Amino acid sequence: MRDLEHRVLRFAPLLLCLSLGIYAWSLGNPANWGMIDLKVYWSLAPNVLSDQLYDINMPFTADFPLPFTYPPFAAMVFLPVSALPWIVARILWQVLSVVCLWWLVRTALKLLAAKAEQPYDGTWQRRALLWTAVALWFEPVRKTLDFGQINLPLVAGVFAAMVATRQVVAGLGIGAGIGLKLTPGISVLYFLATRRFVAAAWSVIGFLITVALGFLVSASDSWRYWFELLGAADRVGPVGSAINQSLRGALSRSFGYDVEMSWPWLAAVAVSAALTWFAVRAAVKAGDTLATVVAVQMFGLLISPISWSHHWLWVIPAVLWMAYGAKHPARLALAGAWLLVTLTDVITFLIDQQPSIWEIPRPWPLAVLGWVYPVLGLATLAATPHLLRTRERSGVPL
């Protein structure tokens, strides 16, 4: 198996160029790129300067007018993007997102090389190129690029901050991420689990700095966001749509109504928390940084009210860990399941089958299939202690 990998790695730069070329060809004329989420950032962020960030929606969509859903600090960050011509913003955002995809893969592989006590040499660098070429076609990546979402820059930055050696840098990086989109807040659990309490404290400080900056630029928008709009999941989008792959989304489709924070959701969160506790404990005990990061982020994706399928970019480091870091032979079956689901784009099939993004009840086969990401996320958490337990006899496996 390793001999086959080495032969493939010889062509890794060519394969990446080929993958990027096919992707660029599939995009076509930049003037026709939709990138609807980037258009929200680009068009609405300047409203923070006139205290109207959450009063004006972007009406250019067939489903519903899209609001700005992030904290005021995020609007401040997007102001330079808003200053660019729309076509330039789209091109630069695509390039930035692809670079961040490579950075995400590279960060994961550097952790795996360090765990294997190997230098991050030419072999690992070619692996980064090869897996970037493959990951470009993962459904979470494609949806992120199609929508012009912030996910790739955000996940790449959060990942780099989580594993940064300097506690101040790590904490401030996560604090800034929370100020942008809130969901990186789950990363503080990683600091607590690894006893990096200084980094956790700096995360809080960094987040409070972003809140203060938001109030400085627009006190009224900040007050409205933090004390009126925070937690309004229905404002973000349809909870029951197939693209929402959180536990709440899957449960709602199964029960036929939005379960909100009722007993089914609480029970599912309790199970997820228990599995996460065992997974994180085993990963920390094994000194496996990547496994710990993946377990924490999977937990965050599961319990969030909204986890669009394109939020599941943490599948990429999860698959890399299963390929090169996990020890149990069953790792390949789980990695293969993730590859099958993400490369075949099951989510788009489910979206096409639903009559409306607002209609929650659906036929039971579609409701069952709509559990695909949460089930694999729970399976990843449940399997982590076992995948860490059995050591293979030779080298770093593929």
C-alpha positions in Angstrom: 0.0 0.0 0.0 2.8 2.4 0.9 4.6 1.6 -2.4 1.5 2.6 -4.3 1.2 5.8 -2.3 4.8 6.7 -3.1 4.2 6.2 -6.8 1.1 8.4 -6.7 2.9 11.1 -4.7 5.4 11.5 -7.6 2.6 13.0 -9.6 1.1 15.0 -6.7 1.9 18.5 -8.1 0.5 17.5 -11.5 -2.6 16.1 -9.9 -3.2 19.3 -8.0 -2.8 21.4 -11.1 -5.2 19.1 -13.0 -7.7 19.3 -10.1 -7.5 23.1 -10.0 -7.7 23.3 -13.8 -10.9 21.2 -13.9 -12.4 23.2 -11.1 -11.5 26.5 -12.8 -13.0 25.2 -16.1 -16.2 24.2 -14.2 -16.6 27.7 -12.8 -16.7 29.4 -16.2 -16.9 33.1 -16.5 -16.3 34.9 -13.2 -19.1 37.3 -14.0 -21.5 34.3 -13.7 -20.3 33.1 -10.3 -23.1 33.3 -7.8 -21.3 33.3 -4.5 -24.4 34.4 -2.7 -23.0 34.4 0.8 -20.0 36.5 -0.2 -22.4 38.9 -1.8 -24.1 39.2 1.6 -20.8 40.1 3.2 -19.8 42.4 0.4 -23.0 44.3 0.1 -24.3 44.5 3.7 -21.1 44.9 5.7 -20.9 48.7 5.0 -24.3 49.1 6.8 -22.5 48.8 10.1 -21.1 52.3 9.5 -24.7 53.7 9.5 -26.1 51.6 12.3 -28.3 49.6 9.9 -26.4 46.3 9.7 -29.4 44.2 10.8 -32.1 46.3 9.3 -31.3 45.8 5.6 -31.4 42.4 3.9 -30.1 41.4 0.5 -33.2 40.6 -1.6 -31.4 38.9 -4.6 -32.4 35.3 -3.9 -35.3 33.1 -4.9 -35.8 31.6 -1.4 -35.8 34.5 1.1 -34.1 37.8 1.6 -30.7 37.2 3.3 -29.7 39.1 6.4 -26.2 39.7 7.8 -26.1 37.1 10.6 -22.6 37.6 12.1 -21.5 39.9 14.9 -20.7 43.6 14.0 -16.9 42.7 14.3 -17.3 40.5 11.2 -18.8 43.4 9.3 -15.7 45.4 10.2 -13.5 42.7 8.9 -15.3 42.5 5.6 -15.2 46.3 5.0 -12.0 46.0 2.9 -13.7 43.3 0.8 -16.7 45.6 0.3 -14.4 48.3 -1.1 -13.4 46.0 -4.0 -15.4 45.7 -7.3 -17.7 42.7 -7.1 -15.9 40.7 -9.7 -12.5 41.3 -8.1 -13.9 40.3 -4.7 -15.2 37.0 -6.1 -11.9 36.1 -7.8 -9.8 37.0 -4.8 -12.1 35.1 -2.4 -11.9 32.0 -4.5 -8.1 32.1 -4.5 -8.0 32.8 -0.8 -10.3 29.9 -0.1 -8.3 27.4 -2.1 -5.1 28.6 -0.4 -6.8 28.1 3.0 -7.8 24.6 1.9 -4.2 23.7 1.3 -3.3 25.3 4.6 -5.9 23.2 6.4 -4.5 20.0 4.9 -0.9 21.1 5.6 -1.6 21.9 9.2 -3.2 18.5 9.8 -0.3 16.7 8.1 2.3 18.6 10.0 0.7 17.4 13.2 0.6 13.9 12.0 4.3 14.0 10.9 5.2 15.4 14.4 3.2 12.6 16.1 5.1 10.0 14.0 8.4 11.7 14.9 9.1 12.4 11.3 10.3 15.6 9.7 7.8 17.4 7.5 9.8 16.6 4.4 9.1 16.2 0.7 6.9 13.1 1.2 4.6 15.0 3.6 4.6 18.1 1.4 3.5 16.0 -1.6 0.8 14.4 0.5 -0.5 17.9 1.2 -0.6 18.7 -2.5 -2.3 15.3 -3.2 -5.0 15.7 -0.5 -5.7 19.3 -1.5 -6.4 18.0 -5.0 -8.8 15.4 -3.5 -10.4 17.6 -0.9 -11.3 20.2 -3.5 -14.1 17.9 -4.5 -15.5 17.2 -1.0 -19.1 18.4 -0.8 -18.4 20.8 2.2 -15.5 22.4 0.2 -17.5 22.7 -3.0 -20.5 24.2 -1.3 -18.2 26.7 0.5 -16.6 27.8 -2.7 -20.0 27.9 -4.6 -21.6 30.1 -1.9 -18.4 32.2 -1.3 -18.7 31.3 2.4 -16.2 32.4 5.1 -15.7 28.7 6.2 -12.3 27.9 4.7 -10.5 31.1 5.9 -12.2 30.7 9.3 -11.5 27.0 9.8 -7.9 27.4 8.6 -7.3 30.2 11.0 -9.0 28.5 13.9 -7.1 25.3 13.3 -3.8 27.3 13.2 -4.7 29.1 16.4 -5.7 25.9 18.3 -2.4 24.3 17.7 -0.2 27.4 18.1 2.5 26.9 20.7 2.3 30.4 22.2 -0.7 30.5 24.5 -1.4 34.2 23.9 -1.4 33.7 20.1 -3.6 30.7 20.4 -6.1 32.4 22.7 -6.4 35.6 20.8 -6.7 33.7 17.5 -9.7 31.8 18.8 -11.1 34.9 20.4 -11.1 36.7 17.1 -12.7 33.6 15.5 -15.5 33.7 18.0 -16.0 37.4 17.3 -16.4 36.6 13.6 -18.9 33.8 13.8 -19.4 32.4 17.3 -19.1 28.8 16.3 -15.3 28.7 17.0 -16.2 29.1 20.7 -16.2 25.3 20.9 -12.4 25.4 20.5 -12.1 26.7 24.1 -13.1 23.1 25.1 -9.9 21.9 23.5 -7.8 24.4 25.6 -9.6 23.2 28.7 -9.1 19.5 27.8 -5.4 20.0 27.2 -5.0 22.1 30.3 -4.0 25.2 28.3 -5.9 27.5 30.7 -3.9 30.6 29.8 -5.0 30.1 26.1 -8.6 29.7 27.3 -8.4 32.9 29.3 -6.9 34.8 26.3 -9.7 33.5 24.1 -12.2 35.2 26.4 -10.1 38.4 26.3 -9.8 38.3 22.5 -13.5 37.8 22.1 -14.3 40.7 24.5 -12.0 42.9 22.4 -14.0 42.1 19.3 -17.2 42.9 21.1 -15.8 46.2 22.3 -14.7 47.1 18.8 -18.2 46.3 17.5 -19.7 48.7 20.1 -17.1 51.3 19.2 -18.2 51.2 15.5 -21.9 50.7 16.0 -23.3 50.6 19.5 -26.9 50.2 18.3 -26.1 47.3 16.0 -24.0 45.6 18.7 -26.7 46.0 21.3 -29.3 44.6 19.0 -27.1 41.6 18.0 -26.0 40.5 21.4 -29.3 41.2 23.3 -32.0 40.6 20.7 -30.8 38.5 17.7 -28.4 36.1 19.3 -29.8 32.5 19.3 -32.5 33.2 16.7 -31.7 30.1 14.5 -34.7 30.7 12.2 -33.1 34.0 11.2 -30.1 32.2 9.8 -32.2 29.9 7.6 -34.5 26.9 7.5 -33.7 24.5 10.4 -35.3 21.5 8.8 -33.7 21.8 5.3 -31.5 18.8 4.3 -28.4 21.1 4.1 -28.6 21.6 7.9 -26.7 18.6 9.1 -26.8 19.3 12.8 -28.5 17.0 15.3 -31.4 19.6 15.6 -31.8 19.5 11.8 -31.8 15.7 11.6 -34.1 15.3 14.5 -36.5 17.9 13.1 -36.7 16.1 9.8 -37.3 12.8 11.6 -40.1 14.2 13.9 -41.6 16.4 11.3 -41.3 19.6 13.2 -38.6 21.8 14.7 -37.6 20.1 17.9 -35.8 23.2 19.1 -34.2 22.5 22.6 -36.8 19.9 23.6 -36.1 16.4 25.0 -35.1 14.7 21.7 -32.4 17.3 21.2 -31.3 17.3 24.8 -31.0 13.5 24.7 -28.9 13.6 21.5 -26.6 16.3 23.0 -26.2 14.2 26.1 -25.1 11.2 24.0 -22.8 13.4 21.9 -21.3 14.9 25.0 -20.6 11.4 26.5 -19.0 10.2 23.3 -16.9 13.4 23.1 -15.7 13.0 26.6 -14.4 9.5 26.0 -12.9 10.5 22.6 -11.1 13.5 24.0 -9.9 11.7 27.1 -8.4 8.9 24.9 -6.9 11.4 22.5 -5.3 13.5 25.2 -4.0 10.4 26.9 -2.4 9.3 23.6 -0.9 12.7 23.1 -2.7 12.9 19.7 -3.3 16.6 19.0 -5.2 16.1 15.7 -7.5 13.5 17.2 -8.3 15.9 20.1 -9.0 18.8 17.7 -11.2 16.6 15.5 -13.3 15.3 18.4 -13.9 18.8 19.8 -14.9 20.2 16.5 -17.2 17.3 15.6 -19.0 17.9 18.9 -19.5 21.5 18.0 -20.9 20.7 14.6 -23.4 18.2 16.1 -24.8 20.4 18.9 -25.0 23.7 16.9 -28.6 24.6 15.9 -27.4 25.2 12.4 -24.5 23.2 10.8 -24.9 23.6 7.1 -23.1 20.8 5.2 -20.4 23.3 4.1 -19.6 23.8 7.8 -18.3 20.2 8.0 -14.9 21.1 6.7 -13.4 19.4 9.8 -14.1 16.1 7.9 -10.9 16.8 6.0 -8.5 16.6 9.0 -10.7 13.8 10.3 -10.1 11.7 7.2 -6.3 12.6 7.2 -6.1 11.4 10.8 -7.8 8.2 10.0 -5.5 7.6 7.0 -2.2 8.5 8.7 -2.7 8.8 12.5 -5.2 6.2 13.7 -3.9 2.7 14.5 -6.9 0.4 14.2 -7.6 -1.3 10.9 -11.2 -0.2 11.1 -10.0 3.4 10.4 -10.1 2.8 6.7 -13.7 1.8 6.7 -14.7 4.9 8.5 -12.5 7.1 6.3 -14.0 5.4 3.3 -17.5 6.2 4.5 -16.7 9.8 4.8 -15.1 9.9 1.4 -18.1 8.1 -0.2 -20.5 10.6 1.4 -18.6 13.8 0.7 -17.4 12.9 -2.8 -20.8 11.7 -4.1 -22.5 14.8 -2.7 -25.4 13.1 -1.0 -26.6 16.4 0.4 -27.3 17.9 -3.0 -29.4 14.9 -3.8 -31.4 15.4 -0.6 -31.8 19.1 -1.3 -33.2 18.3 -4.8 -35.7 15.9 -3.3 -37.3 18.3 -0.8 -40.2 20.4 -2.2 -39.2 23.4 -0.2 -36.4 24.4 2.2 -39.1 25.4 4.7 -41.0 22.1 4.7 -39.8 19.9 7.6 -41.8 16.7 7.2 -40.5 14.3 4.5 -40.7 10.6 3.5 -38.9 8.4 6.0 -36.2 7.2 3.5 -35.1 10.8 2.9 -35.4 11.6 6.7 -33.0 8.6 7.4 -30.6 9.6 4.7 -30.7 13.1 6.1 -28.8 11.8 9.1 -25.7 11.1 7.1 -23.3 13.7 8.5 -24.6 13.5 12.1 -24.4 9.7 12.1 -20.8 9.7 10.7 -19.9 12.4 13.2 -21.2 10.3 16.1 -19.5 7.2 14.7 -16.2 9.2 14.5 -16.5 10.2 18.2 -17.5 6.7 19.2 -14.6 5.1 17.3 -11.9 7.4 18.3 -10.8 5.6 21.5 -10.7 2.3 19.6 -8.8 3.8 16.6 -6.2 5.0 19.0 -5.9 1.7 20.8 -4.3 -0.8 18.4 -0.9 -0.1 17.0 0.2 -1.4 13.6 3.7 -2.9 13.3 5.2 -0.7 10.7 5.5 3.0 9.8 2.9 5.5 9.0 0.0 3.7 7.3 -2.1 4.9 4.4 
